[in-house]
């Protein structure tokens, strides 16, 4: 893309040009604590940010103004994701819940509250129009099917800090806070590969597949960015 955004402990969000490294704009105001996640709409006209505040916010990119405030969580908000057609936003919180919000409605409260986790929910990934997955500190990787009203849980045994999907939606990449990244089969939950060599035991660290699903890329608590070949799980 033309731009990227960063969220910071200094309560701000910043817009950058990734090709030149130039800082384009800073967004500040509503956050009274660290900002933990930000998601950007497909048309780049708006973004949604969350953090140590119990509320989270939708912004207009051009004006830098908050256009909507989402109220309902009881603890800090850890992660966000847009749902189908960006008509809903999903939020994951330290209050052990995932909440679903209608972005078209003027009602500031959520339309659904999911409270199956027994500890903080750290990460989210939308799989398709009806299914999404949430990872929790309790080690549960929960897959929700909103059409069938089903919940499937894979027990990873360690806190889950990051989850993302492959381009074909057949695999999920899951980071656990024991220095491991797992490639799992979406349907069965079977582990296909494990990626090691980075440091991740204390904090939520993002891992992801590149757009071609050929490489696994992850941050690391030692300040490095690590990459592996998807197939042989060797560092590159």
Secondary structure as a PSIPRED ss2 file (coil, helix, strand):
# PSIPRED VFORMAT (PSIPRED V4.0)

   1 X C   1.000  0.000  0.000
   2 X C   1.000  0.000  0.000
   3 X C   1.000  0.000  0.000
   4 X E   0.000  0.000  1.000
   5 X E   0.000  0.000  1.000
   6 X E   0.000  0.000  1.000
   7 X E   0.000  0.000  1.000
   8 X C   1.000  0.000  0.000
   9 X C   1.000  0.000  0.000
  10 X C   1.000  0.000  0.000
  11 X C   1.000  0.000  0.000
  12 X C   1.000  0.000  0.000
  13 X E   0.000  0.000  1.000
  14 X E   0.000  0.000  1.000
  15 X E   0.000  0.000  1.000
  16 X E   0.000  0.000  1.000
  17 X C   1.000  0.000  0.000
  18 X C   1.000  0.000  0.000
  19 X C   1.000  0.000  0.000
  20 X C   1.000  0.000  0.000
  21 X C   1.000  0.000  0.000
  22 X C   1.000  0.000  0.000
  23 X E   0.000  0.000  1.000
  24 X E   0.000  0.000  1.000
  25 X E   0.000  0.000  1.000
  26 X E   0.000  0.000  1.000
  27 X E   0.000  0.000  1.000
  28 X C   1.000  0.000  0.000
  29 X C   1.000  0.000  0.000
  30 X C   1.000  0.000  0.000
  31 X C   1.000  0.000  0.000
  32 X C   1.000  0.000  0.000
  33 X C   1.000  0.000  0.000
  34 X C   1.000  0.000  0.000
  35 X E   0.000  0.000  1.000
  36 X E   0.000  0.000  1.000
  37 X E   0.000  0.000  1.000
  38 X E   0.000  0.000  1.000
  39 X E   0.000  0.000  1.000
  40 X E   0.000  0.000  1.000
  41 X C   1.000  0.000  0.000
  42 X C   1.000  0.000  0.000
  43 X C   1.000  0.000  0.000
  44 X C   1.000  0.000  0.000
  45 X C   1.000  0.000  0.000
  46 X E   0.000  0.000  1.000
  47 X E   0.000  0.000  1.000
  48 X E   0.000  0.000  1.000
  49 X E   0.000  0.000  1.000
  50 X E   0.000  0.000  1.000
  51 X E   0.000  0.000  1.000
  52 X C   1.000  0.000  0.000
  53 X C   1.000  0.000  0.000
  54 X C   1.000  0.000  0.000
  55 X C   1.000  0.000  0.000
  56 X E   0.000  0.000  1.000
  57 X E   0.000  0.000  1.000
  58 X E   0.000  0.000  1.000
  59 X E   0.000  0.000  1.000
  60 X E   0.000  0.000  1.000
  61 X C   1.000  0.000  0.000
  62 X C   1.000  0.000  0.000
  63 X C   1.000  0.000  0.000
  64 X C   1.000  0.000  0.000
  65 X C   1.000  0.000  0.000
  66 X E   0.000  0.000  1.000
  67 X E   0.000  0.000  1.000
  68 X E   0.000  0.000  1.000
  69 X E   0.000  0.000  1.000
  70 X E   0.000  0.000  1.000
  71 X C   1.000  0.000  0.000
  72 X C   1.000  0.000  0.000
  73 X C   1.000  0.000  0.000
  74 X C   1.000  0.000  0.000
  75 X C   1.000  0.000  0.000
  76 X C   1.000  0.000  0.000
  77 X E   0.000  0.000  1.000
  78 X E   0.000  0.000  1.000
  79 X E   0.000  0.000  1.000
  80 X E   0.000  0.000  1.000
  81 X E   0.000  0.000  1.000
  82 X E   0.000  0.000  1.000
  83 X C   1.000  0.000  0.000
  84 X H   0.000  1.000  0.000
  85 X H   0.000  1.000  0.000
  86 X H   0.000  1.000  0.000
  87 X C   1.000  0.000  0.000
  88 X E   0.000  0.000  1.000
  89 X E   0.000  0.000  1.000
  90 X E   0.000  0.000  1.000
  91 X E   0.000  0.000  1.000
  92 X E   0.000  0.000  1.000
  93 X E   0.000  0.000  1.000
  94 X C   1.000  0.000  0.000
  95 X C   1.000  0.000  0.000
  96 X C   1.000  0.000  0.000
  97 X C   1.000  0.000  0.000
  98 X E   0.000  0.000  1.000
  99 X E   0.000  0.000  1.000
 100 X E   0.000  0.000  1.000
 101 X E   0.000  0.000  1.000
 102 X E   0.000  0.000  1.000
 103 X C   1.000  0.000  0.000
 104 X C   1.000  0.000  0.000
 105 X C   1.000  0.000  0.000
 106 X C   1.000  0.000  0.000
 107 X C   1.000  0.000  0.000
 108 X C   1.000  0.000  0.000
 109 X C   1.000  0.000  0.000
 110 X C   1.000  0.000  0.000
 111 X C   1.000  0.000  0.000
 112 X E   0.000  0.000  1.000
 113 X E   0.000  0.000  1.000
 114 X E   0.000  0.000  1.000
 115 X C   1.000  0.000  0.000
 116 X C   1.000  0.000  0.000
 117 X C   1.000  0.000  0.000
 118 X C   1.000  0.000  0.000
 119 X C   1.000  0.000  0.000
 120 X C   1.000  0.000  0.000
 121 X E   0.000  0.000  1.000
 122 X E   0.000  0.000  1.000
 123 X E   0.000  0.000  1.000
 124 X E   0.000  0.000  1.000
 125 X E   0.000  0.000  1.000
 126 X E   0.000  0.000  1.000
 127 X C   1.000  0.000  0.000
 128 X C   1.000  0.000  0.000
 129 X C   1.000  0.000  0.000
 130 X C   1.000  0.000  0.000
 131 X E   0.000  0.000  1.000
 132 X E   0.000  0.000  1.000
 133 X E   0.000  0.000  1.000
 134 X E   0.000  0.000  1.000
 135 X E   0.000  0.000  1.000
 136 X E   0.000  0.000  1.000
 137 X C   1.000  0.000  0.000
 138 X C   1.000  0.000  0.000
 139 X C   1.000  0.000  0.000
 140 X E   0.000  0.000  1.000
 141 X E   0.000  0.000  1.000
 142 X E   0.000  0.000  1.000
 143 X E   0.000  0.000  1.000
 144 X E   0.000  0.000  1.000
 145 X E   0.000  0.000  1.000
 146 X C   1.000  0.000  0.000
 147 X C   1.000  0.000  0.000
 148 X C   1.000  0.000  0.000
 149 X C   1.000  0.000  0.000
 150 X E   0.000  0.000  1.000
 151 X E   0.000  0.000  1.000
 152 X E   0.000  0.000  1.000
 153 X E   0.000  0.000  1.000
 154 X E   0.000  0.000  1.000
 155 X E   0.000  0.000  1.000
 156 X C   1.000  0.000  0.000
 157 X C   1.000  0.000  0.000
 158 X C   1.000  0.000  0.000
 159 X C   1.000  0.000  0.000
 160 X E   0.000  0.000  1.000
 161 X E   0.000  0.000  1.000
 162 X E   0.000  0.000  1.000
 163 X E   0.000  0.000  1.000
 164 X E   0.000  0.000  1.000
 165 X E   0.000  0.000  1.000
 166 X C   1.000  0.000  0.000
 167 X C   1.000  0.000  0.000
 168 X C   1.000  0.000  0.000
 169 X C   1.000  0.000  0.000
 170 X C   1.000  0.000  0.000
 171 X E   0.000  0.000  1.000
 172 X E   0.000  0.000  1.000
 173 X E   0.000  0.000  1.000
 174 X E   0.000  0.000  1.000
 175 X E   0.000  0.000  1.000
 176 X E   0.000  0.000  1.000
 177 X C   1.000  0.000  0.000
 178 X C   1.000  0.000  0.000
 179 X C   1.000  0.000  0.000
 180 X E   0.000  0.000  1.000
 181 X E   0.000  0.000  1.000
 182 X E   0.000  0.000  1.000
 183 X E   0.000  0.000  1.000
 184 X E   0.000  0.000  1.000
 185 X E   0.000  0.000  1.000
 186 X C   1.000  0.000  0.000
 187 X C   1.000  0.000  0.000
 188 X C   1.000  0.000  0.000
 189 X C   1.000  0.000  0.000
 190 X C   1.000  0.000  0.000
 191 X E   0.000  0.000  1.000
 192 X E   0.000  0.000  1.000
 193 X E   0.000  0.000  1.000
 194 X E   0.000  0.000  1.000
 195 X E   0.000  0.000  1.000
 196 X C   1.000  0.000  0.000
 197 X C   1.000  0.000  0.000
 198 X C   1.000  0.000  0.000
 199 X C   1.000  0.000  0.000
 200 X C   1.000  0.000  0.000
 201 X C   1.000  0.000  0.000
 202 X C   1.000  0.000  0.000
 203 X C   1.000  0.000  0.000
 204 X C   1.000  0.000  0.000
 205 X C   1.000  0.000  0.000
 206 X C   1.000  0.000  0.000
 207 X E   0.000  0.000  1.000
 208 X E   0.000  0.000  1.000
 209 X E   0.000  0.000  1.000
 210 X C   1.000  0.000  0.000
 211 X C   1.000  0.000  0.000
 212 X C   1.000  0.000  0.000
 213 X C   1.000  0.000  0.000
 214 X C   1.000  0.000  0.000
 215 X E   0.000  0.000  1.000
 216 X E   0.000  0.000  1.000
 217 X E   0.000  0.000  1.000
 218 X E   0.000  0.000  1.000
 219 X E   0.000  0.000  1.000
 220 X C   1.000  0.000  0.000
 221 X C   1.000  0.000  0.000
 222 X C   1.000  0.000  0.000
 223 X C   1.000  0.000  0.000
 224 X C   1.000  0.000  0.000
 225 X E   0.000  0.000  1.000
 226 X E   0.000  0.000  1.000
 227 X E   0.000  0.000  1.000
 228 X E   0.000  0.000  1.000
 229 X E   0.000  0.000  1.000
 230 X C   1.000  0.000  0.000
 231 X C   1.000  0.000  0.000
 232 X C   1.000  0.000  0.000
 233 X C   1.000  0.000  0.000
 234 X C   1.000  0.000  0.000
 235 X E   0.000  0.000  1.000
 236 X C   1.000  0.000  0.000
